Amino acid sequence: MEGDQDRIEELVRDIAAKHGIAVGRDDPIMILHTINERLMRDTQQAQQTALDGFKSELELISHRWGQDAKDKAERILTAALQASREGMATSINEAARQAADLLRKELAKATAPAVAAASKVQRAAWIAFGGGCLAFLASVVAWLVARH
């Protein structure tokens, strides 16, 4: 109340100084001043309440946007990681297939002389086997002839 009294006294002095009119504390213009101050105080409180609500709402929206951005970033990273894994698996499979083909070709080249030699040895073995069979038959025939 003491502060209100001082402000009113100051207002009365300001009006007298600026306008050259003496206004008393009970003048109707002072009622308007009091009503105006009350309206300004009420409006300020209402605006502060609205501002606090708006601030809370903005913080909530900001948090939600941050969470949405984080979720989207995680989905993008997960999709990129999955695509990378699939790409790596495809690349590895392709490289393994190419390596196996190359190894098969190189082994075929490397073993070609051995296969040719083995084929010659096999032919020689069959010839020797055939010769052994003929020798056996000849000895059986000779034995039979010698026995008679």
BELBELKA-V27689 format. One record per backbone hydrogen bond with DSSP energy under -0.5 kcal/mol. CO is the residue of the C=O (numbers start at 1). NH is the residue of the N-H. E is the energy in kcal/mol with one decimal. If there is no record, write none. Layout:
BEGIN
co:CO nh:NH e:E
co:CO nh:NH e:E
END
This chain:
BEGIN
co:1 nh:5 e:-2.4
co:2 nh:6 e:-2.0
co:3 nh:7 e:-2.1
co:4 nh:8 e:-2.4
co:5 nh:9 e:-2.4
co:6 nh:10 e:-2.3
co:7 nh:11 e:-2.3
co:8 nh:12 e:-2.6
co:9 nh:13 e:-2.0
co:10 nh:14 e:-2.4
co:11 nh:15 e:-2.6
co:12 nh:16 e:-2.1
co:13 nh:17 e:-2.5
co:14 nh:18 e:-2.8
co:15 nh:19 e:-2.6
co:15 nh:20 e:-0.5
co:15 nh:21 e:-0.8
co:16 nh:20 e:-1.3
co:21 nh:23 e:-0.6
co:24 nh:27 e:-1.6
co:27 nh:30 e:-1.4
co:27 nh:31 e:-0.8
co:28 nh:32 e:-1.6
co:29 nh:33 e:-1.9
co:30 nh:34 e:-2.5
co:31 nh:35 e:-2.8
co:32 nh:36 e:-3.0
co:33 nh:37 e:-2.6
co:34 nh:38 e:-2.4
co:35 nh:39 e:-2.7
co:36 nh:40 e:-2.5
co:37 nh:41 e:-2.5
co:38 nh:42 e:-2.8
co:39 nh:43 e:-2.8
co:40 nh:44 e:-2.5
co:41 nh:45 e:-2.3
co:42 nh:46 e:-2.6
co:43 nh:47 e:-3.0
co:44 nh:48 e:-2.5
co:45 nh:49 e:-2.5
co:46 nh:50 e:-2.6
co:47 nh:51 e:-2.9
co:48 nh:52 e:-2.7
co:49 nh:53 e:-2.4
co:50 nh:54 e:-2.7
co:51 nh:55 e:-2.9
co:52 nh:56 e:-2.5
co:53 nh:57 e:-2.5
co:54 nh:58 e:-2.8
co:55 nh:59 e:-2.6
co:56 nh:60 e:-2.4
co:57 nh:61 e:-2.8
co:58 nh:62 e:-3.0
co:59 nh:63 e:-2.6
co:60 nh:64 e:-2.6
co:61 nh:65 e:-3.1
co:62 nh:66 e:-2.6
co:63 nh:67 e:-2.6
co:64 nh:68 e:-3.0
co:65 nh:69 e:-3.0
co:66 nh:70 e:-2.4
co:67 nh:71 e:-2.9
co:68 nh:72 e:-2.8
co:69 nh:73 e:-2.6
co:70 nh:74 e:-2.5
co:71 nh:75 e:-2.4
co:72 nh:76 e:-2.7
co:73 nh:77 e:-2.8
co:74 nh:78 e:-2.6
co:75 nh:79 e:-2.6
co:76 nh:80 e:-2.7
co:77 nh:81 e:-2.7
co:78 nh:82 e:-2.6
co:79 nh:83 e:-2.7
co:80 nh:84 e:-2.5
co:81 nh:85 e:-2.7
co:82 nh:86 e:-2.7
co:83 nh:87 e:-2.7
co:84 nh:88 e:-2.8
co:85 nh:89 e:-2.9
co:86 nh:90 e:-2.5
co:87 nh:91 e:-2.7
co:88 nh:92 e:-3.1
co:89 nh:93 e:-2.7
co:90 nh:94 e:-2.5
co:91 nh:95 e:-2.8
co:92 nh:96 e:-2.8
co:93 nh:97 e:-2.4
co:94 nh:98 e:-2.6
co:95 nh:99 e:-2.6
co:96 nh:100 e:-2.6
co:97 nh:101 e:-2.5
co:98 nh:102 e:-2.6
co:99 nh:103 e:-2.8
co:100 nh:104 e:-2.6
co:101 nh:105 e:-2.4
co:102 nh:106 e:-2.8
co:103 nh:107 e:-2.9
co:104 nh:108 e:-2.3
co:105 nh:109 e:-2.4
co:106 nh:110 e:-3.0
co:107 nh:111 e:-2.8
co:108 nh:112 e:-1.0
co:109 nh:113 e:-0.5
co:111 nh:115 e:-3.1
co:112 nh:116 e:-2.5
co:113 nh:117 e:-2.7
co:114 nh:118 e:-2.9
co:115 nh:119 e:-2.3
co:116 nh:120 e:-2.0
co:117 nh:121 e:-2.7
co:118 nh:122 e:-2.7
co:119 nh:123 e:-2.4
co:120 nh:124 e:-2.6
co:121 nh:125 e:-2.8
co:122 nh:126 e:-2.5
co:123 nh:127 e:-2.5
co:124 nh:128 e:-2.8
co:125 nh:129 e:-2.9
co:126 nh:130 e:-3.0
co:127 nh:131 e:-2.8
co:128 nh:132 e:-2.9
co:129 nh:133 e:-2.7
co:130 nh:134 e:-2.3
co:131 nh:135 e:-2.5
co:132 nh:136 e:-2.5
co:133 nh:137 e:-2.8
co:134 nh:138 e:-2.7
co:135 nh:139 e:-2.5
co:136 nh:140 e:-2.5
co:137 nh:141 e:-2.9
co:138 nh:142 e:-2.6
co:139 nh:143 e:-2.3
co:140 nh:144 e:-2.7
co:141 nh:145 e:-2.6
co:142 nh:146 e:-2.4
co:143 nh:147 e:-1.7
co:144 nh:148 e:-0.9
END
